[in-house]
Amino acid sequence: MITLVAAMLVSGCGEVNIGYLDSEKLMDTPQIKTIREEGESKLQEAEMKMIEEITAKQDATDEEKQKVQMEAQRKLMGIQQAYSSQIKQKLDAALADIVKAKNIDIVIDSSEDQKVVFQGGIDLTDEVSKKLQ
């Protein structure tokens, strides 16, 4: 990231507008929270079904039990990926208008646990949060 910004400055592109947002904060916005809750509910349902299927296979061989478990895990991963994709699409859509309006060149995540921006930049978190209400 730093190399990219430095290369742009050296090549004469002029000023680079950097925006950042705290994606953890955005997880509590109504649209994202709804998607997360729905995803968690679907995961719980799938986990319960997996437990029922494994329990029903008491007489099955270890290989058959393992096959059922692997299939269930694949389904769980698919559900998780689908809902993660929905969240990313919502965030990207909300961010796109703001980035265009503010002429932002680069947007980075600056969540509390992985602080990237210590000084400067434009905090877009609140504006994106408003779009996700």
C-alpha positions as CSV (number, residue, x, y, z in Angstrom):
1,M,0.0,0.0,0.0
2,I,2.7,2.4,1.0
3,T,4.7,1.5,-2.1
4,L,1.7,2.2,-4.3
5,V,1.2,5.7,-2.8
6,A,4.9,6.5,-3.0
7,A,5.0,5.4,-6.6
8,M,2.1,7.6,-7.5
9,L,3.7,10.6,-5.8
10,V,7.1,10.1,-7.5
11,S,5.5,9.6,-10.9
12,G,4.0,13.0,-10.7
13,C,0.4,12.1,-10.2
14,G,0.2,14.9,-7.6
15,E,-1.9,14.7,-4.5
16,V,-3.3,11.3,-3.5
17,N,-6.5,11.4,-1.5
18,I,-6.6,8.6,1.0
19,G,-9.8,7.6,2.8
20,Y,-10.1,5.1,5.6
21,L,-12.9,3.4,7.4
22,D,-13.4,1.2,10.5
23,S,-15.2,-1.9,9.1
24,E,-15.8,-3.2,12.6
25,K,-17.9,-0.2,13.4
26,L,-19.9,-0.7,10.2
27,M,-20.9,-4.2,11.3
28,D,-23.4,-2.6,13.7
29,T,-25.3,-0.7,11.1
30,P,-28.9,-1.8,10.4
31,Q,-28.4,-3.3,6.9
32,I,-25.2,-5.2,7.8
33,K,-26.6,-6.3,11.2
34,T,-29.6,-7.8,9.4
35,I,-27.4,-9.7,7.0
36,R,-25.2,-10.9,9.8
37,E,-28.1,-12.1,12.0
38,E,-29.7,-13.9,9.0
39,G,-26.4,-15.6,8.2
40,E,-25.9,-16.6,11.8
41,S,-29.4,-18.1,11.9
42,K,-28.8,-20.0,8.7
43,L,-25.5,-21.3,10.1
44,Q,-27.2,-22.5,13.3
45,E,-29.9,-24.3,11.3
46,A,-27.3,-26.0,9.2
47,E,-25.2,-27.0,12.2
48,M,-28.3,-28.5,13.9
49,K,-29.1,-30.4,10.7
50,M,-25.5,-31.6,10.5
51,I,-25.7,-32.9,14.1
52,E,-28.9,-34.7,13.3
53,E,-27.4,-36.3,10.2
54,I,-24.3,-37.4,12.0
55,T,-26.4,-38.8,14.9
56,A,-28.6,-40.6,12.4
57,K,-25.6,-42.4,11.0
58,Q,-24.7,-44.1,14.3
59,D,-24.5,-47.5,12.5
60,A,-22.4,-46.1,9.6
61,T,-18.8,-46.7,9.1
62,D,-16.2,-44.1,10.1
63,E,-15.7,-43.3,6.4
64,E,-19.4,-42.7,5.9
65,K,-19.6,-40.5,9.0
66,Q,-16.6,-38.5,7.8
67,K,-18.2,-38.1,4.4
68,V,-21.4,-36.7,6.0
69,Q,-19.3,-34.4,8.2
70,M,-17.2,-33.1,5.3
71,E,-20.4,-32.4,3.2
72,A,-21.9,-30.5,6.1
73,Q,-18.8,-28.5,6.7
74,R,-18.8,-27.6,2.9
75,K,-22.4,-26.4,3.3
76,L,-21.5,-24.3,6.3
77,M,-18.6,-22.7,4.5
78,G,-20.9,-22.0,1.5
79,I,-23.4,-20.3,3.7
80,Q,-20.7,-18.2,5.4
81,Q,-19.2,-17.2,2.1
82,A,-22.6,-16.2,0.7
83,Y,-23.4,-13.9,3.6
84,S,-19.9,-12.4,3.7
85,S,-20.3,-11.6,0.0
86,Q,-23.6,-9.9,0.7
87,I,-22.0,-7.8,3.4
88,K,-19.1,-6.8,1.1
89,Q,-21.5,-5.9,-1.7
90,K,-23.5,-3.6,0.7
91,L,-20.3,-2.0,2.0
92,D,-18.9,-1.5,-1.5
93,A,-22.2,0.1,-2.7
94,A,-22.4,2.5,0.2
95,L,-18.7,3.4,-0.2
96,A,-18.8,3.9,-3.9
97,D,-20.8,7.1,-3.9
98,I,-18.8,8.7,-1.1
99,V,-15.5,7.8,-2.8
100,K,-16.7,9.4,-6.1
101,A,-18.0,12.5,-4.4
102,K,-14.9,13.1,-2.4
103,N,-12.5,12.1,-5.2
104,I,-10.8,9.5,-3.0
105,D,-8.1,7.5,-4.7
106,I,-7.4,4.8,-2.1
107,V,-9.6,3.5,0.8
108,I,-8.1,1.3,3.5
109,D,-9.5,-0.4,6.5
110,S,-8.4,1.0,9.8
111,S,-10.2,-1.2,12.3
112,E,-9.1,-0.9,16.0
113,D,-7.4,-4.3,16.0
114,Q,-5.3,-3.5,12.9
115,K,-4.8,0.2,13.0
116,V,-3.3,1.4,9.7
117,V,-3.9,5.1,9.7
118,F,-2.4,7.0,12.6
119,Q,-2.5,10.5,11.1
120,G,-4.1,12.1,8.1
121,G,-6.4,10.7,5.6
122,I,-10.2,11.1,5.5
123,D,-12.4,9.1,7.8
124,L,-15.3,7.8,5.8
125,T,-16.8,5.5,8.5
126,D,-19.6,7.8,9.6
127,E,-20.7,8.6,6.1
128,V,-20.8,5.0,5.0
129,S,-22.6,4.2,8.3
130,K,-25.3,6.7,7.4
131,K,-25.8,5.1,4.0
132,L,-26.2,1.8,5.7
133,Q,-29.0,2.9,8.0
